[in-house]
Amino acid sequence: MSKNSVRAGIVGSGFAARFHVEALRKVYGIQVEIAGVYSPTAGNCSKFAMETGLKPYPSLAALVEQSDVVHVCTPPSSHEKIGVEVLGQNKYVVIEKPFTGYFGGGEKDFSGDRFNRRTGLEQAARSVRNLLKAETESAGQICYAENWVYAPGVQKEKEIIEKSGAQIIWMHGEESHSGSHSPFYGIWSFSGGGSIMGKAVHPLGAVLYLKQVEGMASQGRPIRPATVSARVHAVTRSERFRNLGFIKSGYTDIEDFGSMHIVFEDGMFADVFASELVLGGVHNWIEITANNHRTIVNINPNDSMKSFNPRGAQFDDIYVVEKIETKEGWSNISPNEDWYTGYQSEIQDFYRCASSGAVPQSGSTLAADTILTVYSAYCSAADGGRETSIPVLK
Ligand SMILES: NC(=O)c1ccc[n+]([C@@H]2O[C@H](COP(=O)([O-])OP(=O)(O)OC[C@H]3O[C@@H](n4cnc5c(N)ncnc54)[C@H](O)[C@@H]3O)[C@@H](O)[C@H]2O)c1
């Protein structure tokens, strides 16, 4: 495909759908027409359509027909089905994180606390394989919406690795905040897991991506993750947790803390952790220790802008930064949050690819490796943190 005008379709009408629409409206150099939105609850769909000025569609099939690129902004349990359908129509599909996973077999009494983690890994791998097969057979491509890949600091680190010939020895990174807003998040059968699945996938995506970059620069092929050791905790569901109301609780059957130690094919390693337990706004950062440099990327908070507000109410109508609990006192304001988080550059790259046929920086290999690492991590955690091999599919 090589064209300068690309039609976008949005599936879902929640939080992610909104920031995809905003980013689409800022794409430059390629003409993007948003065909419209489909969301299964008709009322939500028309409300979202009205608020964003988009056309509501009555079915996914009708939206896909009118789109060149379809954005899957829906709970993880629906990503495989929608992705396969879109690719089957030879269209591009932008799939939000997490790519796909294991959501139980549909049984009424399914619980994320009880299922066999090996089954989870096998079924998640099956789901990944279905999406990769659909992509291989399609004229379209998978664009994996891992915005950390496109965060300006991560892209600058890519340049440093490529131009300086660096070998990454150790990376560590985190995504945490004080709890997710989505009603689907705390229920394994929709989300496919807790902090590891919903949050750690971001820093995990970044560390896997940077080892891919290093491998491509040094040997012409990505350096893949080989093993993982992991621990998980469900703090807010513990009877011993003293809930003072600052940290969100009420999750049904997911973990709210997870840590992973990943060893790569070349023996180098990364530590990634994530939680729903951290106050002070979103805590997103990654540190890279290489054989020739060291880099710290603060996605959020960062200190590009600091503001002191003696009375919280003065900032009632002012957006400060994601998930900050108070606007009183000092705040690290994010003056262009979508740029720092990578949302804007991510959508720009996907439309560059959809118009030219190029391969996205964040594509299906990264998506597959992320999910295989996540479900291998759940196996490890069930084994008390034992080192566990990560399967390779592609
Ligand atoms: N990259 C990021 O920083 C980021 C941030 C938030 C959410 N996300 C991801 O975006 C996705 C959506 O999350 P959200 O926060 O927007 O959730 P949300 O609950 O706000 O919205 C989900 C939307 O999907 C719709 N939906 C549910 N089941 C569906 C189905 N089977 N088919 C079609 N639509 C369906 C719902 O009606 C709703 O409109 C998730 O995968 C989430 O992890 C990514």
The ligand as a MOL file (V3000), in Angstrom:
LIG
                    3D

  0  0  0     0  0            999 V3000
M  V30 BEGIN CTAB
M  V30 COUNTS 44 48 0 0 0
M  V30 BEGIN ATOM
M  V30 1 N -1.4810 2.8090 26.2440 0
M  V30 2 C -2.0250 3.2800 27.3450 0
M  V30 3 O -1.4400 4.0810 28.0610 0
M  V30 4 C -3.4080 2.8370 27.7150 0
M  V30 5 C -4.1480 3.5870 28.6570 0
M  V30 6 C -5.4310 3.1400 28.9660 0
M  V30 7 C -5.9420 1.9960 28.3830 0
M  V30 8 N -5.1830 1.3000 27.4970 0 CHG=1
M  V30 9 C -5.7010 0.0490 26.8940 0
M  V30 10 O -6.8050 0.3630 26.0600 0
M  V30 11 C -7.7600 -0.6980 26.0970 0
M  V30 12 C -9.1100 -0.1080 26.5270 0
M  V30 13 O -8.9620 0.4390 27.8330 0
M  V30 14 P -9.8430 1.6820 28.3300 0
M  V30 15 O -9.1340 2.2330 29.4950 0
M  V30 16 O -10.1810 2.5680 27.1850 0 CHG=-1
M  V30 17 O -11.1420 0.9110 28.8290 0
M  V30 18 P -12.5920 1.5080 29.0280 0
M  V30 19 O -13.2580 0.5820 29.9700 0
M  V30 20 O -12.5160 2.9660 29.3130 0
M  V30 21 O -13.2660 1.3460 27.5480 0
M  V30 22 C -13.4270 0.0770 26.9210 0
M  V30 23 C -14.3640 0.2340 25.7380 0
M  V30 24 O -14.4200 -1.0030 25.0170 0
M  V30 25 C -15.8080 -1.3570 24.7630 0
M  V30 26 N -15.9120 -2.8090 24.6510 0
M  V30 27 C -15.9840 -3.7180 25.6520 0
M  V30 28 N -16.0520 -4.9690 25.1370 0
M  V30 29 C -16.0160 -4.8340 23.7850 0
M  V30 30 C -16.0690 -5.7530 22.7030 0
M  V30 31 N -16.1380 -7.0620 22.9110 0
M  V30 32 N -16.0310 -5.2620 21.4280 0
M  V30 33 C -15.9520 -3.9450 21.1930 0
M  V30 34 N -15.8970 -3.0100 22.2090 0
M  V30 35 C -15.9230 -3.4640 23.4800 0
M  V30 36 C -16.5370 -0.7890 25.9670 0
M  V30 37 O -17.8950 -0.6450 25.6690 0
M  V30 38 C -15.8040 0.5610 26.1540 0
M  V30 39 O -16.2860 1.5170 25.2570 0
M  V30 40 C -7.2040 -1.7410 27.0690 0
M  V30 41 O -6.5240 -2.7360 26.3430 0
M  V30 42 C -6.2440 -0.9260 27.9160 0
M  V30 43 O -5.2030 -1.7100 28.4830 0
M  V30 44 C -3.9510 1.7140 27.1430 0
M  V30 END ATOM
M  V30 BEGIN BOND
M  V30 1 1 1 2
M  V30 2 2 2 3
M  V30 3 1 2 4
M  V30 4 1 4 5
M  V30 5 2 4 44
M  V30 6 2 5 6
M  V30 7 1 6 7
M  V30 8 2 7 8
M  V30 9 1 8 9
M  V30 10 1 8 44
M  V30 11 1 9 10
M  V30 12 1 9 42
M  V30 13 1 10 11
M  V30 14 1 11 12
M  V30 15 1 11 40
M  V30 16 1 12 13
M  V30 17 1 13 14
M  V30 18 2 14 15
M  V30 19 1 14 16
M  V30 20 1 14 17
M  V30 21 1 17 18
M  V30 22 2 18 19
M  V30 23 1 18 20
M  V30 24 1 18 21
M  V30 25 1 21 22
M  V30 26 1 22 23
M  V30 27 1 23 24
M  V30 28 1 23 38
M  V30 29 1 24 25
M  V30 30 1 25 26
M  V30 31 1 25 36
M  V30 32 1 26 27
M  V30 33 1 26 35
M  V30 34 2 27 28
M  V30 35 1 28 29
M  V30 36 1 29 30
M  V30 37 2 29 35
M  V30 38 1 30 31
M  V30 39 2 30 32
M  V30 40 1 32 33
M  V30 41 2 33 34
M  V30 42 1 34 35
M  V30 43 1 36 37
M  V30 44 1 36 38
M  V30 45 1 38 39
M  V30 46 1 40 41
M  V30 47 1 40 42
M  V30 48 1 42 43
M  V30 END BOND
M  V30 END CTAB
M  END
